[in-house]
Amino acid sequence: MRTLDRTRPYGEVFGAGPARFEQDHVLFDAQGHALTEPAEPAEPEKKRARKPAEPVEPTATDAQLDAQLQG
């Protein structure tokens, strides 16, 4: 059975229920005994490649703004 390691960072749990502390996603009672075990880590999701963005053609508004900035 796991016990709370008070030499490492841990959090206090407030509210109803027997849990008083949390460390590494495991809940512990007031005496420091584990109430739950951490879940198996899920496999990371594979990232899909993004297609490159299409170039944006300047609009009339862009040309007008350029003329205003230059003149």
N, C-alpha and C positions, 0 to 999 in steps of 0.2 A: 504494500500500500504506500502511495506517495504521501509525503508530508511537506508542509509549507517550509520553504527555505527563507528564513527571515533575513539572511545576509544579502539577498537579491531583491530587486524591486518587486513590489506586489501592491495590489489595490484592495481597498476595503469595500465590502458590499453592504449597502443599506437597503432595508426593505424586508418584506416577509420572506420566510423560508430559513432553512438552516445555514445557508451560505454566509460566511462572514469575510472571506478573503478570496482573491483571484490572482493567479500567477500562471503565466504561459497558457492562458485559456482553460485553466483547470480551476474549479471551485473547491474551496476548503471550508471546513467548519471552524468553530471558535477555538478548538484545540489544535488546529492545523492539519487535520486529516482530510485527505482528498475525498470529495463527494462525487466528482465526475472525472473521467479520463478524457484527454484531448481527442478530438475526432481525427481520423486519418486524413492527412492533407490531400486535397483533390489535385488531380493532374492539372497543370496549367493549360489554359486554353491556347490553342495554336492561333497565332495572329494571321489574318489574311492580308495579303499584299494589296496595297491600294494602287489603282491605276493612276498614271501621272495626270495632273490637271492640264486641261487644254488652255492654250494661251488666250488671253482676253484681248480683243481688238479695241483700240481706243475709240471712244464715242465722240460725238460732236461736243458734248459737254466738256470732255477732257481737253479738246483743242481750244475751246473758249477759255477755260481756266488757264491754260498755258499762255494764251495771248494776253490775258489780264496780268499774269505774273511778270511777263516780259515787258509790258508797255505801260 
